[in-house]
Amino acid sequence: MSIKFRLTIMNFLQFFVWGIWLISLGGYMGQTFGPIEGGSIGLSIGRTYGSMGWASLFMPALLGIIADKYLSAQKVLGIAHVLAGISIFFATRAANSTEMYWIIFATSCFYMPTIALNNSVSYALLNKNNFDVQKAFTPIRVWGTVGFVIAMWFVDLTDWKSNTFQFVFASISMILTGVFSFTLPDVPAENKSTNESLSSKFGLDSFILFKQKKLAIFFVFAMLLGAALQITNMFGDTFIRDFGSNAQYKGTFGVKHSVFIISLSQISETLFIITIPFFLKKFGIKKVMIFSMIAWVLRFGLFGIGNPGSGVIFLILSMIVYGMAFDFFNISGSLFVEKETDSKMRSSAQGLFMLMTNGIGAILGGEFAGRTVSYFTIGSKVQWPNVWFSFAGYALIIAILFAIVFKYKHNPDEVNSVSH
């Protein structure tokens, strides 16, 4: 079995195990705990998703240090997946949203670091086998998105999204992924004698980049937009399922297969990756970032006017623009950081970009989104159009401020390279 094929399986499994529960978790919590907790369930869901941000603040760096200094990277990857699998099994026994919060936090502490570890192992093994990493990894990584989508389809078509079978399936899949990780070729720890400071190991030295005005402004907006990244993951499934309480929509394809509808977002994400080189060369990073922000406005606004019946086209259009909203922000942002930082700081700078978006941004997004949903909940009924239009307004304000505050001159003659 070739190394590229083995890494393709690894990347497929890496995101397959996440797709099993990430999108359906919010809907499950709303269905299971909502009638008991009333309007507070929105805040509980937001904070539970925000726990992934808290885990992302410190655990990737901690396990990265272990992989660099003490233990082979593929073994750390395997152990983390097994522990994540054990943790999420306890979600089957969660009696309330507080218990679910701590279970998802524990799961995230082990799972979130595996995303970076999977990349590190893939890069190392491709280099070891004399492949062009950027060229070889892109088609391998695409299978991660395919795995995520297939997992969503599976829990939707089996209706495991509505019960604890999703967590049992996720647990078994994570443990098997961990076992598969152990079978990969060795990626030994290489920095056992490093004298690097603890702050450097955790990427804290990258905060010196805030002394550069342009980067400081960019990172602040990355954090603000990062708050929007997980909102539809948190509440998209809950929102569509809620239509089932209305006789007009009960039994419609959209309500019965809400996760399947949302999976169109991930398919769109895969397709929009292909367009990024053209947009970057034609318009430059600043405009591409603004396109992303406007796409977020459309993403939320279309949710606000959509429904699973006659308005299903608006839901589908929202899924399509998600690809631009998500990819144009993440990839163009990463390229900007790569271009604007010194080669000695690039890894730390990329870590800071991820911390601002998936760490601090995700925490703020979970709290902000949860409070917004709770604010617009009357009794046990969420006023979803008000919720989505509020998020759309937030994204629009960010886009306007970014266009005014962020100064960047595009040179269309520059050659941009994109990797994903």
KELO-433355 format. One record per residue (C-alpha): residue in three letters; y, x, z. Coordinates in steps of 0.05 Angstrom, whole numbers, padded with zeros to 5 digits, always signed. Example, Ala and Ser with C-alpha at 12.3 -4.5 7.8 and 13.67 -1.06 7.14 Angstrom:
BEGIN
ALA-00090+00246+00156;SER-00021+00273+00143;
//
This chain:
BEGIN
MET+00000+00000+00000;SER+00066+00031-00022;ILE+00122+00044+00028;LYS+00169-00001-00010;PHE+00120-00059-00006;ARG+00109-00047+00068;LEU+00184-00047+00081;THR+00191-00110+00039;ILE+00140-00144+00086;MET+00178-00117+00146;ASN+00245-00143+00122;PHE+00215-00210+00104;LEU+00186-00217+00174;GLN+00249-00190+00207;PHE+00290-00250+00185;PHE+00232-00300+00180;VAL+00225-00299+00255;TRP+00299-00313+00264;GLY+00301-00369+00212;ILE+00248-00407+00251;TRP+00296-00425+00307;LEU+00367-00402+00295;ILE+00390-00463+00254;SER+00348-00516+00288;LEU+00362-00494+00360;GLY+00428-00532+00365;GLY+00398-00596+00338;TYR+00339-00590+00386;MET+00385-00580+00446;GLY+00428-00639+00425;GLN+00367-00683+00417;THR+00330-00660+00479;PHE+00387-00648+00530;GLY+00443-00690+00500;PRO+00427-00758+00529;ILE+00424-00728+00599;GLU+00487-00685+00596;GLY+00531-00729+00552;GLY+00593-00695+00524;SER+00579-00628+00559;ILE+00522-00613+00511;GLY+00570-00588+00458;LEU+00596-00535+00506;SER+00525-00518+00526;ILE+00503-00507+00454;GLY+00565-00465+00439;ARG+00553-00420+00499;THR+00479-00413+00484;TYR+00495-00387+00414;GLY+00550-00344+00445;SER+00496-00310+00488;MET+00475-00274+00424;GLY+00544-00244+00422;TRP+00538-00219+00494;ALA+00471-00188+00477;SER+00502-00155+00416;LEU+00554-00120+00458;PHE+00507-00071+00491;MET+00433-00078+00473;PRO+00435-00050+00401;ALA+00468+00013+00427;LEU+00420+00019+00486;LEU+00357+00012+00443;GLY+00389+00057+00391;ILE+00396+00112+00443;ILE+00322+00104+00461;ALA+00302+00109+00388;ASP+00346+00170+00377;LYS+00325+00209+00439;TYR+00260+00186+00469;LEU+00214+00144+00426;SER+00198+00135+00352;ALA+00243+00083+00320;GLN+00186+00040+00292;LYS+00155+00037+00362;VAL+00221+00015+00393;LEU+00226-00037+00337;GLY+00156-00062+00352;ILE+00165-00065+00427;ALA+00231-00103+00419;HIS+00199-00155+00374;VAL+00140-00165+00422;LEU+00187-00174+00482;ALA+00231-00222+00441;GLY+00168-00262+00424;ILE+00148-00266+00497;SER+00219-00287+00517;ILE+00226-00343+00467;PHE+00159-00373+00487;PHE+00192-00395+00552;ALA+00238-00440+00511;THR+00179-00488+00508;ARG+00188-00499+00583;ALA+00265-00503+00586;ALA+00282-00565+00627;ASN+00357-00563+00614;SER+00410-00527+00575;THR+00423-00476+00630;GLU+00351-00452+00628;MET+00355-00451+00551;TYR+00418-00408+00555;TRP+00383-00353+00595;ILE+00320-00356+00553;ILE+00360-00348+00488;PHE+00402-00293+00521;ALA+00338-00255+00540;THR+00309-00266+00471;SER+00373-00241+00438;CYS+00374-00179+00482;PHE+00310-00158+00449;TYR+00318-00189+00380;MET+00390-00172+00361;PRO+00378-00096+00365;THR+00319-00102+00317;ILE+00367-00118+00259;ALA+00398-00049+00263;LEU+00332-00016+00281;ASN+00299-00048+00220;ASN+00354-00019+00176;SER+00347+00050+00208;VAL+00272+00051+00199;SER+00278+00028+00127;TYR+00331+00080+00110;ALA+00292+00136+00144;LEU+00226+00120+00108;LEU+00260+00112+00041;ASN+00294+00179+00049;LYS+00230+00211+00072;ASN+00196+00187+00008;ASN+00254+00211-00036;PHE+00282+00143-00057;ASP+00354+00129-00073;VAL+00367+00088-00009;GLN+00424+00044-00035;LYS+00387+00028-00099;ALA+00319+00018-00066;PHE+00340-00020-00003;THR+00379-00076-00037;PRO+00319-00112-00069;ILE+00279-00099-00005;ARG+00333-00131+00039;VAL+00339-00192-00005;TRP+00269-00211+00018;GLY+00297-00217+00088;THR+00340-00275+00065;VAL+00280-00304+00028;GLY+00240-00300+00093;PHE+00297-00335+00131;VAL+00299-00392+00081;ILE+00223-00401+00079;ALA+00221-00404+00155;MET+00275-00458+00154;TRP+00237-00498+00102;PHE+00172-00493+00142;VAL+00200-00518+00209;ASP+00237-00573+00171;LEU+00178-00599+00130;THR+00132-00597+00191;ASP+00187-00628+00234;TRP+00175-00573+00285;LYS+00251-00568+00287;SER+00249-00630+00332;ASN+00200-00603+00384;THR+00177-00540+00420;PHE+00128-00521+00365;GLN+00185-00482+00334;PHE+00188-00436+00395;VAL+00112-00427+00397;PHE+00113-00409+00323;ALA+00172-00362+00333;SER+00136-00329+00392;ILE+00072-00316+00353;SER+00111-00292+00292;MET+00154-00244+00332;ILE+00094-00214+00367;LEU+00057-00205+00300;THR+00120-00174+00271;GLY+00121-00125+00329;VAL+00048-00108+00316;PHE+00063-00096+00242;SER+00121-00051+00261;PHE+00073-00005+00298;THR+00034+00005+00233;LEU+00094+00034+00196;PRO+00098+00110+00185;ASP+00127+00149+00242;VAL+00203+00156+00248;PRO+00207+00206+00306;ALA+00265+00214+00354;GLU+00306+00273+00331;ASN+00365+00280+00379;LYS+00330+00297+00444;SER+00378+00354+00460;THR+00443+00320+00441;ASN+00502+00330+00487;GLU+00539+00269+00460;SER+00577+00232+00514;LEU+00554+00164+00538;SER+00617+00131+00510;SER+00601+00161+00442;LYS+00530+00135+00445;PHE+00555+00065+00458;GLY+00607+00071+00402;LEU+00666+00066+00451;ASP+00700+00127+00419;SER+00710+00085+00356;PHE+00765+00046+00393;ILE+00810+00104+00376;LEU+00814+00071+00307;PHE+00860+00019+00338;LYS+00915+00072+00337;GLN+00917+00062+00261;LYS+00960+00000+00250;LYS+00924-00024+00187;LEU+00855-00017+00219;ALA+00878-00049+00284;ILE+00904-00110+00247;PHE+00840-00114+00206;PHE+00794-00110+00267;VAL+00834-00165+00303;PHE+00826-00211+00243;ALA+00752-00192+00238;MET+00744-00216+00309;LEU+00782-00281+00295;LEU+00742-00296+00233;GLY+00678-00273+00267;ALA+00689-00332+00314;ALA+00676-00378+00255;LEU+00612-00345+00230;GLN+00562-00381+00274;ILE+00597-00449+00282;THR+00556-00485+00228;ASN+00493-00450+00254;MET+00509-00480+00322;PHE+00526-00551+00302;GLY+00507-00561+00228;ASP+00438-00588+00244;THR+00462-00630+00302;PHE+00518-00659+00259;ILE+00472-00681+00202;ARG+00418-00707+00249;ASP+00471-00750+00285;PHE+00477-00793+00223;GLY+00407-00818+00238;SER+00436-00862+00294;ASN+00473-00901+00239;ALA+00430-00953+00203;GLN+00465-00936+00138;TYR+00438-00865+00138;LYS+00374-00870+00179;GLY+00315-00846+00138;THR+00356-00812+00084;PHE+00331-00745+00057;GLY+00390-00708+00089;VAL+00377-00735+00159;LYS+00301-00724+00155;HIS+00308-00655+00125;SER+00374-00630+00155;VAL+00349-00558+00160;PHE+00327-00558+00087;ILE+00398-00580+00067;ILE+00429-00525+00109;SER+00381-00474+00077;LEU+00421-00481+00013;SER+00474-00440+00048;GLN+00427-00380+00053;ILE+00407-00388-00021;SER+00481-00389-00040;GLU+00491-00326+00003;THR+00439-00289-00039;LEU+00472-00310-00104;PHE+00544-00292-00084;ILE+00523-00221-00068;ILE+00516-00209-00143;THR+00589-00229-00156;ILE+00621-00183-00104;PRO+00629-00121-00148;PHE+00668-00162-00200;PHE+00713-00195-00149;LEU+00727-00129-00112;LYS+00746-00093-00176;LYS+00787-00150-00203;PHE+00824-00172-00140;GLY+00816-00119-00086;ILE+00793-00124-00015;LYS+00853-00162+00013;LYS+00847-00219-00037;VAL+00771-00221-00030;MET+00779-00228+00045;ILE+00829-00285+00034;PHE+00780-00318-00014;SER+00729-00315+00043;MET+00777-00348+00091;ILE+00795-00403+00042;ALA+00720-00413+00031;TRP+00713-00423+00107;VAL+00767-00477+00103;LEU+00727-00511+00048;ARG+00661-00501+00086;PHE+00688-00539+00147;GLY+00731-00589+00108;LEU+00673-00610+00064;PHE+00630-00621+00126;GLY+00686-00666+00152;ILE+00684-00713+00092;GLY+00610-00708+00077;ASN+00550-00750+00097;PRO+00476-00754+00079;GLY+00487-00817+00037;SER+00540-00825-00017;GLY+00576-00763+00010;VAL+00517-00716+00004;ILE+00551-00680-00054;PHE+00604-00656-00005;LEU+00551-00628+00041;ILE+00518-00592-00018;LEU+00586-00564-00040;SER+00597-00539+00031;MET+00530-00502+00028;ILE+00550-00471-00038;VAL+00618-00444-00014;TYR+00583-00414+00047;GLY+00558-00357+00004;MET+00629-00336-00012;ALA+00653-00349+00059;PHE+00599-00306+00091;ASP+00586-00251+00041;PHE+00658-00237+00019;PHE+00678-00227+00092;ASN+00619-00185+00114;ILE+00610-00140+00054;SER+00683-00130+00034;GLY+00700-00118+00107;SER+00646-00066+00113;LEU+00670-00032+00049;PHE+00742-00031+00075;VAL+00719+00003+00140;GLU+00678+00053+00100;LYS+00737+00071+00055;GLU+00791+00075+00109;THR+00755+00117+00161;ASP+00739+00191+00164;SER+00667+00208+00148;LYS+00656+00233+00220;MET+00675+00164+00246;ARG+00642+00118+00195;SER+00580+00100+00234;SER+00621+00086+00296;ALA+00672+00047+00255;GLN+00617+00003+00225;GLY+00591-00008+00295;LEU+00660-00029+00318;PHE+00665-00077+00259;MET+00599-00109+00280;LEU+00620-00111+00353;MET+00685-00147+00336;THR+00651-00198+00292;ASN+00580-00209+00320;GLY+00597-00190+00391;ILE+00667-00210+00415;GLY+00678-00257+00357;ALA+00612-00293+00368;ILE+00626-00301+00443;LEU+00696-00330+00429;GLY+00668-00373+00373;GLY+00614-00402+00417;GLU+00664-00420+00472;PHE+00717-00447+00424;ALA+00667-00488+00383;GLY+00633-00516+00444;ARG+00699-00537+00476;THR+00722-00569+00411;VAL+00658-00610+00404;SER+00662-00631+00477;TYR+00736-00650+00469;PHE+00720-00696+00411;THR+00660-00727+00445;ILE+00671-00798+00471;GLY+00614-00820+00515;SER+00554-00791+00478;LYS+00586-00799+00409;VAL+00616-00738+00375;GLN+00676-00751+00328;TRP+00649-00701+00277;PRO+00705-00707+00224;ASN+00756-00687+00278;VAL+00712-00628+00298;TRP+00704-00601+00227;PHE+00777-00612+00208;SER+00798-00573+00271;PHE+00754-00515+00249;ALA+00782-00520+00178;GLY+00853-00517+00206;TYR+00835-00456+00247;ALA+00808-00419+00186;LEU+00870-00439+00146;ILE+00917-00411+00199;ILE+00878-00345+00199;ALA+00882-00341+00123;ILE+00957-00352+00122;LEU+00970-00301+00178;PHE+00924-00250+00145;ALA+00960-00257+00079;ILE+01027-00245+00113;VAL+01008-00192+00165;PHE+00956-00149+00130;LYS+00987-00100+00081;TYR+00941-00070+00028;LYS+00955-00049-00043;HIS+00897-00056-00092;ASN+00884-00004-00146;PRO+00840-00037-00199;ASP+00823+00031-00228;GLU+00785+00051-00165;VAL+00710+00049-00169;ASN+00679+00005-00115;SER+00607+00012-00095;VAL+00571-00044-00060;SER+00507-00040-00019;HIS+00474-00095+00020;
//
